[in-house]
Amino acid sequence: MIKLFVGLGNPGPEYEATRHNAGFWWIDALAQALGTRLVAERAYQGLVARVNLPSGPVWLLQPMTYMNKSGVSVAALARFFKIEPQQILVVHDELDLLPGQVKLKLGGSAAGHNGLKDIHGMLGTPDYWRLRLGIGHPGVKSEVIHWVLKKPSPDHRAAIDQAISKSLESRELLIAGQMDQALARIHAQPPRPKPPRPAHTGDTA
């Protein structure tokens, strides 16, 4: 089961609406869905919420350490509450997916994402869950830093918000540890619209 949901981003109003903060947006939406509110916790260097469910407590975390030190916050909370890496889901922006796309995976490389790199280092393993929210790619590697620290266009933001809503529908499966079902649901393609029926032309008398 997932006991710790982490959204990655940068603190401060200047970063709030930038692509790199897509993980924060997801955690904000999860907090709203669970009827809770994140508050500053100095011990974990982040905004934190605890939700007590019948299956046990679930934690929500937004590190306030800036992206490249995200692991400091994640490891502090995980170690204090004895949460295993496989019980952690990190939600982050993903350049290799288009806005509106979302993918769930366990482990793997950081693929150049500084937040994931630091979490790897601080947890000592890459074997935690990730939810990758597509933000698209600028097309040129030299433009990546500018791209992630810029606001998405309104249509891209709408697509990302839709992906957040869709993936949040699987929150109960994630909390219950039904990861195969959650993965299948999150990765499911929307049904194709049915072609219109041909108009029936009957003989008229």
Backbone torsions as a table, in degrees:
resi	resn	phi	psi	omega
1	MET	NA	155.4	176.3
2	ILE	-90.5	121.7	179.0
3	LYS	-105.7	-19.3	-178.7
4	LEU	-133.8	116.7	174.8
5	PHE	-101.5	122.5	-178.1
6	VAL	-118.0	129.1	172.3
7	GLY	-109.4	133.0	-177.6
8	LEU	-96.5	144.4	178.6
9	GLY	179.2	-171.4	176.6
10	ASN	-117.3	140.6	179.6
11	PRO	-75.4	158.1	174.1
12	GLY	105.5	145.6	-176.4
13	PRO	-61.8	-27.3	-178.4
14	GLU	-68.5	-20.1	-179.5
15	TYR	-104.3	-10.1	-167.5
16	GLU	-52.1	-42.8	-174.1
17	ALA	-101.7	12.9	-178.1
18	THR	-85.8	157.6	-176.2
19	ARG	-56.8	-35.4	-176.9
20	HIS	-63.9	-15.1	-177.8
21	ASN	-98.3	16.1	-179.6
22	ALA	-58.0	-34.2	177.9
23	GLY	-63.6	-38.6	175.7
24	PHE	-61.7	-42.7	-179.0
25	TRP	-59.0	-40.3	-178.3
26	TRP	-65.7	-44.3	-179.9
27	ILE	-65.7	-38.6	175.9
28	ASP	-58.7	-43.3	-179.9
29	ALA	-67.7	-37.5	177.7
30	LEU	-65.7	-43.2	178.7
31	ALA	-59.2	-41.7	178.7
32	GLN	-64.2	-43.3	-179.5
33	ALA	-64.1	-32.9	-178.5
34	LEU	-91.9	-0.5	177.5
35	GLY	68.8	37.0	-179.5
36	THR	-127.8	175.2	-178.1
37	ARG	-137.5	137.3	178.9
38	LEU	-83.1	138.0	178.1
39	VAL	-129.1	154.2	-179.0
40	ALA	-68.6	131.0	176.6
41	GLU	-127.2	106.5	-175.2
42	ARG	-61.2	-35.4	-177.0
43	ALA	-60.8	-28.6	-178.0
44	TYR	-110.9	5.0	177.7
45	GLN	50.6	47.0	-179.6
46	GLY	-164.4	177.9	170.5
47	LEU	-92.0	130.5	-169.1
48	VAL	-133.2	144.4	169.2
49	ALA	-135.4	143.4	174.9
50	ARG	-118.0	129.8	177.9
51	VAL	-118.5	121.1	179.7
52	ASN	-90.8	111.3	-179.8
53	LEU	-109.3	163.6	177.7
54	PRO	-54.7	-31.5	-179.7
55	SER	-81.7	-7.2	-179.0
56	GLY	126.7	176.1	-178.1
57	PRO	-72.0	144.3	174.2
58	VAL	-123.9	136.8	-176.4
59	TRP	-110.4	142.5	173.0
60	LEU	-117.4	137.6	-174.9
61	LEU	-142.5	132.5	167.7
62	GLN	-120.1	104.4	179.2
63	PRO	-60.4	136.2	177.7
64	MET	-105.3	26.9	-174.0
65	THR	-95.8	1.5	-164.6
66	TYR	72.2	152.8	-167.5
67	MET	-52.4	-46.7	-171.4
68	ASN	-75.2	0.4	174.5
69	LYS	-123.1	23.6	-176.8
70	SER	-57.6	-34.6	-176.4
71	GLY	-64.1	-27.2	179.0
72	VAL	-60.3	-46.6	-179.3
73	SER	-69.6	-46.7	-178.4
74	VAL	-61.2	-48.0	-177.0
75	ALA	-65.7	-36.6	-179.4
76	ALA	-62.0	-46.6	-179.0
77	LEU	-70.8	-44.1	-177.4
78	ALA	-62.0	-41.6	-178.2
79	ARG	-70.8	-40.0	-178.0
80	PHE	-63.5	-40.3	-177.2
81	PHE	-98.8	10.7	176.3
82	LYS	54.6	49.0	177.5
83	ILE	-96.1	123.9	-178.3
84	GLU	-75.0	152.9	179.0
85	PRO	-53.3	-38.1	-179.0
86	GLN	-70.7	-6.8	177.0
87	GLN	-101.6	11.7	-179.0
88	ILE	-112.1	134.3	172.5
89	LEU	-118.5	120.3	178.5
90	VAL	-104.3	123.5	-179.6
91	VAL	-103.1	126.7	-175.0
92	HIS	-147.7	162.4	176.0
93	ASP	-72.1	145.3	-176.1
94	GLU	-133.0	115.3	-179.6
95	LEU	-66.4	-31.3	-172.7
96	ASP	-83.7	3.7	175.2
97	LEU	-120.5	146.7	178.8
98	LEU	-74.8	153.4	174.1
99	PRO	-55.0	131.8	-176.2
100	GLY	101.7	-18.4	176.7
101	GLN	-91.0	148.5	179.4
102	VAL	-147.4	138.0	-178.4
103	LYS	-136.1	143.0	177.4
104	LEU	-110.8	135.5	178.4
105	LYS	-152.6	159.2	174.7
106	LEU	-110.5	126.4	175.5
107	GLY	71.0	-166.3	-178.3
108	GLY	105.4	179.6	-177.1
109	SER	-80.4	167.9	177.0
110	ALA	-78.4	-16.8	178.4
111	ALA	50.8	39.6	176.0
112	GLY	83.4	-0.6	-179.2
113	HIS	-82.0	116.2	-173.5
114	ASN	-64.6	-33.3	177.5
115	GLY	-64.3	-45.4	178.7
116	LEU	-65.8	-39.9	178.8
117	LYS	-56.4	-44.0	-177.2
118	ASP	-71.6	-35.6	177.0
119	ILE	-64.8	-42.9	175.2
120	HIS	-52.3	-51.1	-175.0
121	GLY	-64.3	-42.0	-175.8
122	MET	-76.6	-32.8	177.2
123	LEU	-84.2	-20.2	-178.9
124	GLY	77.9	14.2	-179.7
125	THR	-161.2	149.2	172.9
126	PRO	-91.5	3.8	-170.6
127	ASP	-86.2	60.4	170.9
128	TYR	-126.1	163.7	-177.5
129	TRP	-80.5	147.0	175.4
130	ARG	-130.2	140.6	170.0
131	LEU	-113.3	115.0	-172.0
132	ARG	-99.5	114.7	179.6
133	LEU	-97.1	117.7	-177.3
134	GLY	-65.2	132.7	174.0
135	ILE	-122.1	-1.2	-177.4
136	GLY	78.1	171.9	-176.8
137	HIS	-124.8	139.8	179.8
138	PRO	-68.2	-13.6	178.2
139	GLY	98.1	-19.5	179.9
140	VAL	-130.0	128.6	-174.9
141	LYS	-59.0	-37.6	-177.1
142	SER	-65.9	-16.3	-178.5
143	GLU	-94.4	-3.5	-171.8
144	VAL	-59.5	-46.7	-176.9
145	ILE	-61.8	-44.1	178.6
146	HIS	-63.4	-38.8	-177.7
147	TRP	-63.5	-48.5	-174.7
148	VAL	-71.3	-24.9	-178.8
149	LEU	-96.6	19.6	179.5
150	LYS	-119.7	153.9	177.8
151	LYS	-70.4	139.6	173.8
152	PRO	-70.9	158.9	174.7
153	SER	-63.9	159.1	-178.4
154	PRO	-55.3	-39.2	-179.3
155	ASP	-71.9	-34.8	175.5
156	HIS	-67.1	-41.5	179.0
157	ARG	-62.9	-41.0	178.7
158	ALA	-62.5	-39.4	179.8
159	ALA	-67.3	-40.1	178.5
160	ILE	-65.8	-43.5	178.7
161	ASP	-61.1	-37.9	178.3
162	GLN	-65.7	-39.4	178.2
163	ALA	-65.6	-37.2	177.6
164	ILE	-63.4	-47.3	179.8
165	SER	-61.0	-42.8	-178.3
166	LYS	-63.8	-46.3	-177.3
167	SER	-70.5	-29.0	178.6
168	LEU	-66.9	-20.4	176.7
169	GLU	-62.5	-19.2	-179.6
170	SER	-97.3	11.3	-174.8
171	ARG	-60.6	-37.8	-179.0
172	GLU	-68.3	-35.5	176.7
173	LEU	-66.0	-41.7	179.2
174	LEU	-63.6	-45.7	-179.5
175	ILE	-63.5	-36.1	-179.3
176	ALA	-78.8	-8.6	-179.4
177	GLY	80.9	15.8	178.5
178	GLN	-88.5	68.9	-168.6
179	MET	-69.3	-35.6	178.5
180	ASP	-63.2	-42.0	179.0
181	GLN	-68.1	-40.6	178.2
182	ALA	-62.4	-43.3	-179.5
183	LEU	-62.1	-45.1	-179.4
184	ALA	-63.1	-39.0	-178.0
185	ARG	-71.9	-43.1	-179.1
186	ILE	-66.7	-36.3	-177.1
187	HIS	-86.6	-6.7	-177.5
188	ALA	-61.8	135.0	176.9
189	GLN	-80.6	143.8	176.4
190	PRO	-61.7	143.8	-178.7
191	PRO	-62.0	142.2	178.0
192	ARG	-71.4	140.7	177.9
193	PRO	-64.0	140.9	179.3
194	LYS	-71.4	142.2	176.9
195	PRO	-64.8	148.5	179.8
196	PRO	-63.5	144.1	177.5
197	ARG	-69.4	140.4	176.0
198	PRO	-65.1	140.7	179.8
199	ALA	-63.9	133.6	179.9
200	HIS	-82.9	122.5	178.7
201	THR	-111.4	103.5	178.4
202	GLY	-90.8	160.7	177.7
203	ASP	-70.2	136.3	176.1
204	THR	-105.4	139.7	-177.9
205	ALA	-83.5	NA	NA
